[in-house]
Amino acid sequence: MDDITYTDAFVIGTVSSALFGYIAVRWMINY
């Protein structure tokens, strides 16, 4: 098992969630 793989997946998931939330907020404001 590689800790790096788990960490990368966790980081990617967190960044994706944050980015999606940011885009959603921006879309709501612009709309």
Phi and psi in degrees as a GROMACS rama.xvg file:
@    title "Ramachandran Plot"
@    xaxis  label "Phi"
@    yaxis  label "Psi"
@TYPE xy
-107.507  125.111  ASP-2
-66.6257  -31.2039  ASP-3
-61.4682  -42.3575  ILE-4
-60.5174  -46.9404  THR-5
-63.4233  -42.7512  TYR-6
-64.26  -45.3577  THR-7
-59.4655  -44.3637  ASP-8
-62.5031  -41.4262  ALA-9
-64.5278  -45.4364  PHE-10
-63.2191  -45.7147  VAL-11
-60.9613  -42.4838  ILE-12
-62.9279  -43.4915  GLY-13
-65.1793  -46.3042  THR-14
-62.8367  -41.7219  VAL-15
-62.3354  -43.1553  SER-16
-63.7562  -44.0119  SER-17
-64.4996  -43.946  ALA-18
-64.5754  -43.1402  LEU-19
-62.2329  -43.0639  PHE-20
-62.4465  -42.0262  GLY-21
-62.754  -45.459  TYR-22
-64.1779  -41.3273  ILE-23
-61.9492  -43.8956  ALA-24
-64.2063  -45.2503  VAL-25
-60.9335  -41.2302  ARG-26
-64.2111  -41.8924  TRP-27
-63.6439  -41.4351  MET-28
-67.1289  -45.6211  ILE-29
-67.1528  -35.6897  ASN-30
